[in-house]
Amino acid sequence: LSICSKLCYAIGGAPNQVAGSAAAFFLQIYLLDIAHITPFHASLVLFIGKASGAVTDPIAGFFISKSRWTKIGRLMPWMLACTPFTVVSYFFMWYLPPFVSGRVAWYLTFYCLFQALTTLFQVPYSALTMFLSTDQKERDSATAYRMTMEVLGTLIGAALQGQIVASAHVSHHCTVTPPVNTTDSWHDTPSFPDPSDALSHQVIYMIAAGVIGGVYLLGIIILFLGVKEKDDPYALNSDRAIPFCKGLGLTMKHGPYVKFTASFLLISTAVQLEQSNFVLFCTHAADLRNHFQYLVVTILVSAAVSIPFWQKFLQRFGKKCAACGISWMIPFAVMLVTIPNPILAYFVAFVSGLSIAASLLLPWSMLPDVVDNFRLQNPHGKGHETIFYSSYVFFTKMSAGIGLGISAAGLEFTGYKPGICRQSNDVILTLKILIGAVPAILILVGLFILLFYPITEESRKETNLALEVLR
């Protein structure tokens, strides 16, 4: 593979991460503080939206596996067709409708559409890794390029959104020193903007959505022009496509895949919880409301620059060993919760970025090894790649949706009030648990499951050799 092909492939996936990052960091606080819907309704939007994206995964995998080869490939037409609709749904996801009573239905509709459409892009895009090259090192290299660009996309999304919309979440009302003997009323007085401010905040969010929509269109053009999809380089002419339902049953019985998926769905849920609650935590629980956009950028810059390091690390020491880097964020997240100091917060953000980079790179680097292992055990079937990728994304999205729904419902239960300067102690404690304790437990359990993952560096080389003999 040429460097140009790897770069074009990597750039093609970046827009999904740009939009996903903006939504992960800012959608919850947008729904609560700009759209003024209750935490319970916000939890419904987040959970049902993620669940709709998750349910779309196996459906997308089914139809893609049935697709016929065209002049531009079997996977590329899906990515080209869904991108314009994705841009439209993303734009309206950040639009504040003039009516109040139907806002929950509005955001639920467009968030579900956005999640479903990004799935129709992500499943063929991620499966495309298997159709770039038969060489494991080349695929790992392409994956490293892809993850570097996706982390940069995540950085661009959070930075663009953060810098553009930061003014909408800085309340001058809350910076005023409270009068003597009126602390309670100061805490409980909503700081909702007047109508002109609400309109300006909405314009700010629409500008951010328009910019990110433009990034989508640029990314798909580069992917289409720079990447040539190969017609199933693994299959023999005599091989028959595995029926989707049968293939799904076989993947669910494949031991390495089950352990791999169970581990990383817990780890990805932990990272999602950190992302979605980080801005709320900085704003309401750590007195870092003026730093949150810079902390988000610090996390993502750290993640982007460390992807090449993790790629070299896993090549030298193995992929299971590199998974230990994911645990680095645990002690530092606990420190941030207990000592919310700005200087410490930036150090924690840097270390968290290193861990997030490992958690992003490893699953997509390990999944092709699982697919190769399955191919060796089922040598005369083809078309199973999209089944593996779609079912993996289904499980991770579903677990993340459940986690985000529970976290938003927890804020509702403890009495979160949009627009007030200081939340109750119960809300602050809930945010600390969601940032510190819950992700730590999920990561530790996920890493424990990964200990039983059977594919080692030696067995990976043996599988590669055996597949070369078959070919």
C-alpha positions, 0 to 999 in steps of 0.5 A: 500500500502506498502512503497516499492510499493509506492517508486517503483511507484514513482521511475518509473516516475522520469526518465521522469522528469529527461529528461524533466527538462534537456530539460526545462532548457537547450534545448532553450539555446542549440538550440540558442548558440550551434546548432546556429539556429535562435530564430524563428526556436527555437520557432518553434521547441519548440512549434511544439514539445510540440504540438505534445506531446499534440496531442499524449495525447488524441490518447494515451488515446484512444488506452490505453482505448481500451487495454485489460488486460494482465498478467502484467496489462493493462497500464504496457505494454505501459510503457515498450514498449515505454521506449527504443524508448524514450531513443534513441529519447532523445539521438539524440535530443542533437546530433549536426548533421554535416550538417547545412541546415537541423538542424532545421528539425533534432531537430524538428523531434527528439523533436517531437518524444521525446514528443510523446513517453514520452506522451505514458509513462506519460498517463498510468503512471499517470492513474496508480494512480487510480489502486493502491488503492481505498482509497483516503488517500493511493492514496494521499500518493502515489501521494506525494511519486511520486511528491517527486521523480519527483521533485528529478528527476527534480533536478537530471536532472537539476543538471546533465545537469547543471554541465556537460554542464556549461562549454559550456556556460561560454565564456571566451571572455565575461569575458575580460574587454572591451577596451576603446572606443570599447564597441559597437564592444565588445558587438556585436562580436560573441563569437562562439567557434572554431571547436575544442571547438564546438566538445568538447561542443557536446561531453559534451552534448552527455555524459549528454544525455547518463547518462540520458538515463541510468536513464530511463532504471533503472527507468522502471526496478524498476517500473516493478518489484515493482508495481502490477497493479490491474484490475479496482478495481472500476468497477462492472462486469456489467459495460461497458467501456465508448467509448472514444469520448463519455467519452471525451465529458462528461469530457468536460462538467464536471464542477469541471474538467473544472475549475480544468484544466483551472486553472492549465494549466495557472499555469503550463504555468507560471512555464514552462516559468520560467524554459525555460527562467531562464538560458537565463535570468541569462546569458544575463539579470542579469549578473549571468552566473557563478551562473545559474547552482547553482541557478537551483539546489537551486530551485529544492532542495527547491522544493524536501524538501518541498513536504512532508510539502505541503502534510501535509499542504493540509491534514490539511488545504485542497487542495484549501488552499494549492494552495495559496502557488503557489503565493509566487514566484510572489513578489520574481520573481519581486524582482529578475528582478528589483534587480539582486543581487547574494545573493537575487537571491539565496533567490528568488530561494529558495522561488520559489522552495517552490511555484513550489513544490505546483504547481507540487503536487496539480494538481496530488493530486486533479485530482483523486478527480475529477475522483471520483466525475465523477464516482459518477455521472456516476456509471455504466461506466468504463475506464474513468480514462485514458480519464481524465489524457490524456486530462488534460496533453493535455491541459497543454502541449498545453498551455505550447507549445504556451507559449514557442513558443511565448516567443522564437518568442519574443526574435527573434522579439526583436533581440536576437543574439546567441553568443554575450556577451551582448544582446540589451536592448530590449532583456533584457527587454523581458527576464525580462517580461518573468521571472517576469510579464507574469508568475505573471499574469498567476498565479493570473488568474489561482488562481482566477479560482480555487476559483470557484472549487467546490470540498471541503474537506467535499464534498470529504469525502462525495464522498468517503463514497458514493463510498464505499457504491456503492462498 
